[in-house]
Amino acid sequence: MTEAATAIGASWQSVRGVCASKNWTHRFRSTKRSSSPLISSAGFGLCGLEGLGAGA
């Protein structure tokens, strides 16, 4: 939700509220961030906007 909020210029609380009211919370998931440069540079293990190449 934080990534989605950043992408649209909204607070994560606003995104959470809209998702809760629309029953969309199941569409988001928590991901573990990898600090390994090998994983990041190869493009593996990324979800959400990072996995789509946003911000690259």
LOMARDREN-715041 format. One record per atom (N, C-alpha, C, O): atom name; x, y, z; residue number from 1; residue in three letters. Coordinates in steps of 0.05 Angstrom, whole numbers, plus 5000, padded with zeros to 4 digits. Each point is the difference from the previous one (the first is absolute). Layout:
N
+------+------+------+------+-----+------+
| atom |    X |    Y |    Z |  nr | rest |
+------+------+------+------+-----+------+
|   CA |    X |    Y |    Z | NUM |  ala |
...
+------+------+------+------+-----+------+
This chain:
56
+------+------+------+------+-----+------+
| atom |    X |    Y |    Z |  nr | rest |
+------+------+------+------+-----+------+
|    N | 5016 | 4976 | 5000 |   1 |  met |
|   CA | 4984 | 5024 | 5000 |   1 |  met |
|    C | 5017 | 5025 | 5000 |   1 |  met |
|    O | 4993 | 5021 | 4989 |   1 |  met |
|    N | 5030 | 4977 | 5024 |   2 |  thr |
|   CA | 5018 | 5023 | 5000 |   2 |  thr |
|    C | 5010 | 5007 | 4972 |   2 |  thr |
|    O | 5001 | 5023 | 4993 |   2 |  thr |
|    N | 5006 | 4957 | 4992 |   3 |  glu |
|   CA | 5009 | 5004 | 4972 |   3 |  glu |
|    C | 4978 | 5012 | 4983 |   3 |  glu |
|    O | 5005 | 5018 | 4984 |   3 |  glu |
|    N | 4971 | 4972 | 5019 |   4 |  ala |
|   CA | 4977 | 5010 | 4985 |   4 |  ala |
|    C | 4995 | 5029 | 5007 |   4 |  ala |
|    O | 4994 | 5017 | 4983 |   4 |  ala |
|    N | 5007 | 4989 | 5043 |   5 |  ala |
|   CA | 4996 | 5027 | 5009 |   5 |  ala |
|    C | 5021 | 5019 | 4989 |   5 |  ala |
|    O | 4993 | 5022 | 4991 |   5 |  ala |
|    N | 5032 | 4970 | 5009 |   6 |  thr |
|   CA | 5021 | 5016 | 4989 |   6 |  thr |
|    C | 4996 | 5005 | 4970 |   6 |  thr |
|    O | 5004 | 5022 | 4991 |   6 |  thr |
|    N | 4988 | 4957 | 4995 |   7 |  ala |
|   CA | 4996 | 5003 | 4971 |   7 |  ala |
|    C | 4978 | 5019 | 4993 |   7 |  ala |
|    O | 5001 | 5013 | 4979 |   7 |  ala |
|    N | 4978 | 4990 | 5038 |   8 |  ile |
|   CA | 4978 | 5018 | 4993 |   8 |  ile |
|    C | 5001 | 5026 | 5016 |   8 |  ile |
|    O | 4983 | 5017 | 4997 |   8 |  ile |
|    N | 5038 | 4986 | 5020 |   9 |  gly |
|   CA | 5002 | 5024 | 5015 |   9 |  gly |
|    C | 4981 | 5003 | 5023 |   9 |  gly |
|    O | 4991 | 5022 | 5007 |   9 |  gly |
|    N | 5001 | 4956 | 5005 |  10 |  ala |
|   CA | 4981 | 5000 | 5023 |  10 |  ala |
|    C | 5014 | 4988 | 5024 |  10 |  ala |
|    O | 5022 | 4988 | 4998 |  10 |  ala |
|    N | 4965 | 5015 | 5025 |  11 |  ser |
|   CA | 5011 | 4988 | 5024 |  11 |  ser |
|    C | 4993 | 4970 | 5001 |  11 |  ser |
|    O | 4980 | 4992 | 4988 |  11 |  ser |
|    N | 5036 | 4993 | 5026 |  12 |  trp |
|   CA | 4993 | 4971 | 5002 |  12 |  trp |
|    C | 4975 | 4996 | 5015 |  12 |  trp |
|    O | 4986 | 4980 | 4996 |  12 |  trp |
|    N | 5008 | 5038 | 5023 |  13 |  gln |
|   CA | 4975 | 4998 | 5015 |  13 |  gln |
|    C | 4976 | 5003 | 4982 |  13 |  gln |
|    O | 4980 | 4986 | 5003 |  13 |  gln |
|    N | 5022 | 5033 | 4978 |  14 |  ser |
|   CA | 4978 | 5004 | 4981 |  14 |  ser |
|    C | 4996 | 4975 | 4983 |  14 |  ser |
|    O | 4977 | 4991 | 4995 |  14 |  ser |
|    N | 5045 | 4998 | 4995 |  15 |  val |
|   CA | 4998 | 4976 | 4983 |  15 |  val |
|    C | 4988 | 4977 | 5017 |  15 |  val |
|    O | 4984 | 4985 | 4990 |  15 |  val |
|    N | 5025 | 5012 | 5034 |  16 |  arg |
|   CA | 4990 | 4979 | 5018 |  16 |  arg |
|    C | 4970 | 5003 | 5004 |  16 |  arg |
|    O | 4985 | 4981 | 5000 |  16 |  arg |
|    N | 5006 | 5044 | 5005 |  17 |  gly |
|   CA | 4972 | 5005 | 5004 |  17 |  gly |
|    C | 4983 | 4993 | 4976 |  17 |  gly |
|    O | 4978 | 4988 | 5003 |  17 |  gly |
|    N | 5031 | 5020 | 4973 |  18 |  val |
|   CA | 4985 | 4994 | 4976 |  18 |  val |
|    C | 4999 | 4970 | 4995 |  18 |  val |
|    O | 4979 | 4989 | 4994 |  18 |  val |
|    N | 5044 | 4998 | 5010 |  19 |  cys |
|   CA | 5001 | 4971 | 4996 |  19 |  cys |
|    C | 4982 | 4985 | 5020 |  19 |  cys |
|    O | 4986 | 4981 | 4992 |  19 |  cys |
|    N | 5013 | 5029 | 5033 |  20 |  ala |
|   CA | 4982 | 4987 | 5019 |  20 |  ala |
|    C | 4971 | 5005 | 4993 |  20 |  ala |
|    O | 4984 | 4981 | 5003 |  20 |  ala |
|    N | 5009 | 5043 | 4988 |  21 |  ser |
|   CA | 4972 | 5005 | 4993 |  21 |  ser |
|    C | 4991 | 4985 | 4975 |  21 |  ser |
|    O | 4976 | 4993 | 4997 |  21 |  ser |
|    N | 5043 | 5001 | 4985 |  22 |  lys |
|   CA | 4993 | 4985 | 4976 |  22 |  lys |
|    C | 5005 | 4970 | 5003 |  22 |  lys |
|    O | 4996 | 4985 | 4981 |  22 |  lys |
|    N | 5013 | 5007 | 5043 |  23 |  asn |
|   CA | 5007 | 4972 | 5005 |  23 |  asn |
|    C | 5022 | 4990 | 4981 |  23 |  asn |
|    O | 4999 | 4978 | 4989 |  23 |  asn |
|    N | 5021 | 5039 | 5007 |  24 |  trp |
|   CA | 5023 | 4993 | 4982 |  24 |  trp |
|    C | 5025 | 4993 | 5015 |  24 |  trp |
|    O | 5021 | 4996 | 4988 |  24 |  trp |
|    N | 4978 | 5003 | 5039 |  25 |  thr |
|   CA | 5025 | 4996 | 5015 |  25 |  thr |
|    C | 5013 | 4973 | 4993 |  25 |  thr |
|    O | 5025 | 4998 | 5003 |  25 |  thr |
|    N | 4960 | 4982 | 4988 |  26 |  his |
|   CA | 5011 | 4975 | 4993 |  26 |  his |
|    C | 5017 | 5002 | 4974 |  26 |  his |
|    O | 5015 | 4981 | 4993 |  26 |  his |
|    N | 4983 | 5041 | 4993 |  27 |  arg |
|   CA | 5015 | 5003 | 4975 |  27 |  arg |
|    C | 5029 | 5009 | 5005 |  27 |  arg |
|    O | 5016 | 5001 | 4981 |  27 |  arg |
|    N | 4990 | 5006 | 5043 |  28 |  phe |
|   CA | 5027 | 5009 | 5007 |  28 |  phe |
|    C | 5013 | 4979 | 5018 |  28 |  phe |
|    O | 4986 | 4985 | 5014 |  28 |  phe |
|    N | 5040 | 5013 | 4985 |  29 |  arg |
|   CA | 5014 | 4982 | 5017 |  29 |  arg |
|    C | 5026 | 5012 | 5010 |  29 |  arg |
|    O | 5010 | 5018 | 4987 |  29 |  arg |
|    N | 4999 | 4973 | 5035 |  30 |  ser |
|   CA | 5025 | 5009 | 5011 |  30 |  ser |
|    C | 5023 | 4986 | 4985 |  30 |  ser |
|    O | 4997 | 4976 | 4994 |  30 |  ser |
|    N | 5024 | 5038 | 5002 |  31 |  thr |
|   CA | 5023 | 4988 | 4987 |  31 |  thr |
|    C | 5025 | 5006 | 5017 |  31 |  thr |
|    O | 5002 | 5021 | 5013 |  31 |  thr |
|    N | 5016 | 4960 | 4986 |  32 |  lys |
|   CA | 5026 | 5004 | 5014 |  32 |  lys |
|    C | 5018 | 5014 | 4981 |  32 |  lys |
|    O | 5002 | 4993 | 4976 |  32 |  lys |
|    N | 5012 | 5027 | 5033 |  33 |  arg |
|   CA | 5019 | 5015 | 4984 |  33 |  arg |
|    C | 5027 | 4985 | 5001 |  33 |  arg |
|    O | 5009 | 4993 | 5022 |  33 |  arg |
|    N | 5004 | 5004 | 4956 |  34 |  ser |
|   CA | 5026 | 4988 | 4999 |  34 |  ser |
|    C | 5021 | 5021 | 4999 |  34 |  ser |
|    O | 4997 | 5020 | 4985 |  34 |  ser |
|    N | 5024 | 4977 | 5031 |  35 |  ser |
|   CA | 5022 | 5019 | 4999 |  35 |  ser |
|    C | 5022 | 4990 | 4982 |  35 |  ser |
|    O | 5021 | 5013 | 4998 |  35 |  ser |
|    N | 4975 | 4965 | 4990 |  36 |  ser |
|   CA | 5021 | 4988 | 4982 |  36 |  ser |
|    C | 5000 | 5015 | 4974 |  36 |  ser |
|    O | 4980 | 5001 | 4986 |  36 |  ser |
|    N | 5044 | 5010 | 5006 |  37 |  pro |
|   CA | 5001 | 5014 | 4974 |  37 |  pro |
|    C | 4997 | 4981 | 4977 |  37 |  pro |
|    O | 4991 | 5008 | 4978 |  37 |  pro |
|    N | 5016 | 4966 | 5026 |  38 |  leu |
|   CA | 4997 | 4981 | 4979 |  38 |  leu |
|    C | 4971 | 4995 | 4993 |  38 |  leu |
|    O | 4992 | 5000 | 4977 |  38 |  leu |
|    N | 4991 | 4998 | 5043 |  39 |  ile |
|   CA | 4971 | 4996 | 4996 |  39 |  ile |
|    C | 4988 | 5025 | 4988 |  39 |  ile |
|    O | 4984 | 4998 | 4981 |  39 |  ile |
|    N | 5023 | 5025 | 5029 |  40 |  ser |
|   CA | 4989 | 5025 | 4990 |  40 |  ser |
|    C | 5008 | 5005 | 4971 |  40 |  ser |
|    O | 4984 | 5008 | 4984 |  40 |  ser |
|    N | 5042 | 4987 | 5010 |  41 |  ser |
|   CA | 5009 | 5006 | 4973 |  41 |  ser |
|    C | 4990 | 4980 | 4979 |  41 |  ser |
|    O | 4996 | 5007 | 4977 |  41 |  ser |
|    N | 4999 | 4969 | 5032 |  42 |  ala |
|   CA | 4989 | 4979 | 4982 |  42 |  ala |
|    C | 4971 | 5004 | 4995 |  42 |  ala |
|    O | 4989 | 4989 | 4981 |  42 |  ala |
|    N | 4997 | 5025 | 5037 |  43 |  gly |
|   CA | 4972 | 5004 | 4997 |  43 |  gly |
|    C | 4983 | 4978 | 5012 |  43 |  gly |
|    O | 4976 | 4999 | 4994 |  43 |  gly |
|    N | 5035 | 4983 | 5021 |  44 |  phe |
|   CA | 4985 | 4979 | 5012 |  44 |  phe |
|    C | 4992 | 5007 | 5029 |  44 |  phe |
|    O | 5014 | 5015 | 5013 |  44 |  phe |
|    N | 4964 | 4974 | 4995 |  45 |  gly |
|   CA | 4991 | 5003 | 5028 |  45 |  gly |
|    C | 4987 | 5027 | 5005 |  45 |  gly |
|    O | 4995 | 5007 | 5023 |  45 |  gly |
|    N | 4998 | 5008 | 4956 |  46 |  leu |
|   CA | 4988 | 5026 | 5004 |  46 |  leu |
|    C | 4970 | 4997 | 4994 |  46 |  leu |
|    O | 4992 | 4987 | 4981 |  46 |  leu |
|    N | 4992 | 5027 | 5035 |  47 |  cys |
|   CA | 4971 | 5000 | 4996 |  47 |  cys |
|    C | 4990 | 5028 | 4997 |  47 |  cys |
|    O | 5015 | 5019 | 5006 |  47 |  cys |
|    N | 4961 | 4984 | 4986 |  48 |  gly |
|   CA | 4988 | 5027 | 4998 |  48 |  gly |
|    C | 5013 | 5017 | 4979 |  48 |  gly |
|    O | 5008 | 4991 | 4979 |  48 |  gly |
|    N | 4995 | 5035 | 5027 |  49 |  leu |
|   CA | 5010 | 5019 | 4981 |  49 |  leu |
|    C | 5029 | 4995 | 4993 |  49 |  leu |
|    O | 5008 | 5005 | 4977 |  49 |  leu |
|    N | 5008 | 4985 | 5042 |  50 |  glu |
|   CA | 5028 | 4994 | 4994 |  50 |  glu |
|    C | 5002 | 4978 | 4979 |  50 |  glu |
|    O | 5017 | 5001 | 4982 |  50 |  glu |
|    N | 4966 | 4979 | 5021 |  51 |  gly |
|   CA | 5000 | 4978 | 4981 |  51 |  gly |
|    C | 4993 | 5009 | 4972 |  51 |  gly |
|    O | 5007 | 4987 | 4980 |  51 |  gly |
|    N | 4978 | 5035 | 5018 |  52 |  leu |
|   CA | 4992 | 5010 | 4974 |  52 |  leu |
|    C | 5020 | 5019 | 4988 |  52 |  leu |
|    O | 4997 | 5010 | 4978 |  52 |  leu |
|    N | 5024 | 4996 | 5038 |  53 |  gly |
|   CA | 5021 | 5018 | 4990 |  53 |  gly |
|    C | 4994 | 5029 | 5006 |  53 |  gly |
|    O | 5014 | 5018 | 4990 |  53 |  gly |
|    N | 4967 | 4988 | 5026 |  54 |  ala |
|   CA | 4993 | 5028 | 5007 |  54 |  ala |
|    C | 5022 | 5012 | 5016 |  54 |  ala |
|    O | 5012 | 4986 | 5018 |  54 |  ala |
|    N | 4995 | 5038 | 4977 |  55 |  gly |
|   CA | 5021 | 5014 | 5014 |  55 |  gly |
|    C | 5028 | 4993 | 4991 |  55 |  gly |
|    O | 5019 | 5009 | 5012 |  55 |  gly |
|    N | 4983 | 4975 | 4967 |  56 |  ala |
|   CA | 5027 | 4992 | 4990 |  56 |  ala |
|    C | 5010 | 5020 | 4980 |  56 |  ala |
|    O | 5022 | 4997 | 4989 |  56 |  ala |
+------+------+------+------+-----+------+
